[in-house]
Amino acid sequence: MNISVNELANTSTANLPREIEIFLAKRVLQEEDNKDSAVQSFQDKIGKLSVNTHKNVVNASGTILHTNLGRAPLNNNAFTRYSNVEFDLNTGARGERNTYLSTLMQQLLEVEDVAFVNNNASSLFVTLANLSKKFSHVIVSRGEIIEIGGSYRLPEIINESGLKLIEVGTTNKTRLKDYKNALEEYSDSVILKVHRSNFSINGFTEEASIEELSTLKNLFNTVLIHDLGSGLVVSDQFLDKFNLDIFKTEMTVQSSIKKGSDLVMFSGDKLFGSIQSGVIAGRKDLIEDIKSYSLFRTFRCSPTVLYTLQETTEKYVRKNELEIPFWQLVTEPYDNLLNRCNIIIQNISYKAEVVEGESVIGGGTMPDSIIKSPVVQISEAKSTQLLELFLQNVAPIIPRIVDNVICLDLRSVFEDQDKVIIDLLSKK
């Protein structure tokens, strides 16, 4: 083959480190024995890698908590140097983690204590694994034995925790007596209530409430865990103010605690509107036991995550919910979105129109809920060509494609990003 590693690396037009170009060139030359095919393979690899560097994107899909785009959008104001994550500025010595964040969260959620881990799957696993020191079984309704993205299956998590799963009821009906019968047979059990966040069961259904399960767990002197998942914490007054009735059927963390859950866990990057993390809230004795558990450290959050959680929680405590990007998007008035759509149409070179659309919350939450939103529908260009143009933009634009037509749903686009769309579509 008449091409060297350096010569092959020199064919790259991507803005990647030279070391990466050399690394890929060496790999390609080990796989290819023909110069032309080596150059083609190298340029394909370097091109794909360059596109997939981590970058900001414009989410015009209308899915507000888009799992593939990081779920809850963030204002990235986290510190970039040192922090006092485990240093007590009062004593000048090593201190406890999360003193202020924990106090904020205790006030917001009205709980005795909280613990923080890297995601909500970790919340459930570390909680169950810790409880397996005192209990042998966990009782779950068959209608709540869930699977979520990334091959997460509840029975497998429970099995790995060291507890044995006791299934009760049926897919559509699980009554209080089903839990009671299981506790009478397996007295060394905890009760787990799981929120069906990414699917729904309607029609001929029945389930035991948190209040009923709380009474039952007190009777049998056990523990009630609520894997709430989505993490809604805003007040009814906030929802009423902005006519957000779609959230009214979603239980809040505070409500679950008040109704008798011993531990409630939820994701930081869903309806809470913060960074990927898991929050475990509830009884102080149970939380302290989790924090002292040997495996807890393996799921601990980074300082950047803790700082971002602190910023978000403080906004809730100060009643500044609209400073949280997720709630900014959700509460944006329809007329404002319509005006922005019309401005975009007036300033682009493609034929487009505004049509009625439906935005969704996404992120494995509220699968039956939609928000009416105006949508820019681009009918002139072929969707495949335009999609390629969007994805290769410096700030990639992620649209929604309906019946092979590109749609831009501004419900999930921040207003200062409209210019990115206009700049791209104003030239042909």
N, C-alpha and C positions, 0 to 999 in steps of 0.2 A: 504494500500500500504506500503510495507516494504522498503522504501527508503526516505531519508530526502533530504532537499534542498541542504545541503552541500555535501552529498554523490553523488547526481546527478550532481552537479557542478564539483565534482572531476573527473568525467568521461571525461571531456573536455581535448582534446590534443591541442587545439588552443592557440595561443599566444594573448589572449584577456584579458582585465582587469578582475580581479576576480569579481568586482562589476557587470560587464555585465553577466558573467557566472551565478552568483546568481540571477540576474534579470530574465534571461531566464529560469533558473531552476524553479523559483517560478511560472512563467507563464505556463510552461509545466505541473507542478503538479496540476494546477487549471483546466487543460484541460483533463488530462489523469488519469485513475483509475487503470492502470495496470503497474507494475514495468518495464517489458520488453518494452512495447510500450512507456513508459515515457522516458526510456533511448534512444530508437531509435529516438523518436521525438526530444529530446534535442540535440542529436548529429547531427541530420539533420539540425536543426536550427543554432546551433553554427558553423557548417561547412560552411553553406551558408553565414552566416554573416561574418565569417573570410575571405572568398574568396572575399567578396565585400567591404572590407576596401579600402579606396582611395589609389591608388598606381600608380607608373609609369608602363607603358606597352610598348611593342614593337609593333608598328603599321605596320604590314606587309601586310595589305589589299590592298594597292595601292590607297586608297582613302585618299588624302592628308589632306583635311579639314574634318576629320571624326567627325560628330556631336556627336556620342556616345562616342568618345574618347577625347572630349574637343575642337574640331575644330582645330584652328591654334596651332601648337606646340610652346612651350615657353622655353626660357632659364630662369629658375626660380632663378633670382638673386635679387628678391625683399627683401627689408630690413625686419627684423623680430622684431625690437624693436620700438622705437619712431621715428616719422618723423615730419618735419616742414610743414605738410599738410595745416595748417591754422595758421601759425605763421610767422610773418615778421621778418627775421633776420636782416633787416636794422634798424628797429625801436625797436625791442625787445618787440613787442606787437602783439595782434591778427591781422592777415592779411587776405587777400583774398585767396581763393583757386585757385590753378592751374595757377598762374601768368606765370611761365616759360612754362608749358605745353601749355597753350593757345597761347603764343607767338610763340612757335614752330609750332603749328598747323596752326596758321594764316599765317605764312611764307610758310609752305608746301602747303597748300591748296589755298593760295592767296585769303583769305576771310577776312571780317571785324572782325568777332568774332566767337567763338565756345562755345558750352556747352557739358557737358559729363554726361551721365546717365548709368544705369546698363546694358541695352541691347538695340537693335535697335527697338524692339517692344515698349519699353518705349519712345524712341525718337519720334516715330510717335504719340503715345497716348498723351504725355504731350504737344506736339506741337499743336495738334488738339484741345485738351481740353482748352489750353490757348487761341487759336484763336476763340473758341466758345463764348468768351466774346464780340467779335466784329462782328462775322459772324454767319450765321445760317445754311449754307449748304456747302458741299464739293462735287465737281464734279470729277468723276472718270470714266475712260473708262471701259466698260464691259469686255474687254480683259485683264484688270489689277486687277480685283477683286479676289484677291488671297487667298489661304489657305496655311500656312506653318506648320511645325511640332509643336506638342504640342497643337493642336486644336486652333491655331491662325487663325481667319478668319477676313479679313479686314472689312466686313460690321458690325461685332459685335464690333470691336475696335472703329469704327466711331460712332456707336450708343452710346457706353459708354462715348465717348468724349463730347457728348452733341450736336454734329452736325448731320444734316440729310444728308444721302447719296443720291446724284443725279447721276444715272447711265446714261451714254451716249454711243452712237455707238452700235456696235455688238461685239461678241467675237473676230472676225477676222479683222474687219474694223471699225476704229474710226477716223473720219476726223476732221479737225479744225472747220468746220462749226457746228459739233455736240456740241463742247464745247461752241461755240459762241451762238448757239440757247439756250443752258442751261443758260448761263450768262444773256442773254436778259430776260429770264423768272424768273431766280433767281439771282437777282443782288447782293444779300448779300452772295455770294459764294466765296470760295477759290478753286483753281485748285490743284489737287493732281495727280502727275505722279508716277506710281509705277513700279519699275523694276521687270520684270518676271524672278526672279533669279533661281527658282527651276523647271521651265518648259519652253517650247518654243512653239510658234505658227508659223508655216511655211505655205508657199503656197500662196493662194489668200488673202493677208493681206495688211493692211495700218494702219499707226498710225501718229498722229501729233508729230512733233519734239519739243524738248525743245525750240528752237529758235522761232518756230511758236507760241507756247503757251506763251512765254515771251512777244511777241508782243501783243498778245491778252489780257494778264493780265494787261499790261500797258494801253491798250485802255479802259479797264473796271475798272482800279484802284483797282486791287485785288492782291492776293498773290499766287505765284506759288511755290509749295512744291514738291521736288523730293525725294521720298523714293528710294534711289539707292541701299541700302542693302549691296552689296558685298564690296564696299569700295576700289576699285583699285585706287592707287595714283602714281604708278611708271611712269616714263617718257617713251616716244616712243624710246628714245635712249637706255634705259635699255632693253626694249623688243627686239629691233633690235640686240643688242649686243649678246643676248643669244638665238636668233631665236625663241622667244616666240610669234609666230604669233597667237596662240589661244586666246591671250588676246586682240588682236587688235580691235575686234568688241565690247569689253566691255568698256562702257563709264567710264572715270575717274571722280573723284569728282571735280577736277579742271575744267574739260571740262564742266560739268553741270553748275557750277557757272558762267563760262565765257559766256555760251550760254543764261544765263538769269534767272536761278533758284534763287529765293529769299532765300530758305532754302534747304539744301541737308542733308540727314541723311544716316548713314551707320553703319554697324557692325564693332566693333574693331577686332573680331576674325575670320573674313573671309579673303578676299584678302588683307586686311590691315596687317594681320599676327600678331596680338597682342592678348590681353586678351579679354574675354567676356565683352562687353561694347557697348554703343551707342554714336555716335558722331553727333551732330547737328551743321551745319556750314552755315554761310551766313550773312545776313544783321544784322548790329549791333543793330539796334532798336528792331528787332524781337527777337534776341538772348537775349538781356537784359530783354525784357518783359517775356520771358520764364524763365529766371533765377530768376526773382522776383515773379513768379507765386507760389501760395501757395502750390501746389502739387509737385513742382519741387524737393523739399527736400526729398520727399518719394522715389525718383528714383536716388538719389545721389550715386556716386561711392565711394567705400572704398579707403583709402590711398594706399593699395596694388595695386588696379586696376589702380589708377592714376599714381603711380610710374612706373608700367609696360608700360602703354601707353606712358609715358614720354620717357622711354628707347627706345621704338620702333620708336616713332616719331623723336627722335634725330638721329637715324640711317638713316632714310630717308633724313633728312635735311643735314646730313654730306655726303650723297651719299654712305653710307655703307649698301646698301640693302642686300648684301650677308651675313651680320651678323644677318639678320632676319631669323629664322629657316625655315619658309615657303618658302622663296625664295632660301634658300640653297637646299631644296629638289627639287623644281621645275626646277632649273637650272643645276642640277647634269647631266653631260654628259652621254649619253647612253653607251659609251665604258667603262666608270668608273663603271657603274652599272653592266655591263656584266662581268668585271674583278672580282668584288666583288661576283657575283653569282658563278663564277667558283671556287673561293677560298672556298666558303661555301661547294660546292659539293665535293671538294677534301678532305674536313676535317670532313665529317659526316659519320655516319654508315648506313644511309638509301640510297636506290637507288633513284637517282634524276637526272633530266636533266634541261637544260635551254631552255625555250620556249619563243616565242614572246608574249608579253602581252600588255594590255592597262590600264594605270592608269587614274584616274579621279580626278578632283579638289575636288568635294564633298562639304559638308556644305551648300547645297542649292544654289550652284553657278554653272554657266556655264554647264548646264545639257547635252549639245550636244558636249562638248569638251573632247578630250582624249589626253593622252601623251603616245607615244610608249615607252615601257620599257621591258627589259628582266625580266623573272620571273623564280624562282626556283620551279619546279614542282616535288613533292614527290609522286611517284607512287607505292612505295612498301607497305607502311603501310595503314591500313584502316583509312579513314578520321576521323571516330568517335573516334577511339582510340588515334590517333595523336592529334586531336583537344583537347581532354581531357588533354593530356600531356602538350600541349601548354598553356592551360588556367590555369593549376595548377602550372605552373612554378613560381618561386619567382618573376621574372619579366615576367608577362604573355605576351604571343606572340599572336597577333590577325592576323590570316592568311586570305587569300581569298580562298573560296571553289568553284571550277568550275567543274561541272559534277562529284561531289563526290570525287574530287581530291584536296589535299591541295596544295595551291600555295603561295609562299612567294614573294611578290612584293617589291623589295628594294627601289622603288621610294619614299616610305613613311617611310623608315627605315634609321636612322642616322648611319653613318659608324661605330661609336664606339659601336653600338648595334649588329653588325654582330657577335661579340664574344658570345653574349647571345644565339643566334641561334645555333652557332657551338657547344657551350658547352652543350646545351640540346640535340642536335641531334648526338653528337659524341658517345653517350652511348645508348645501347639498354637494 
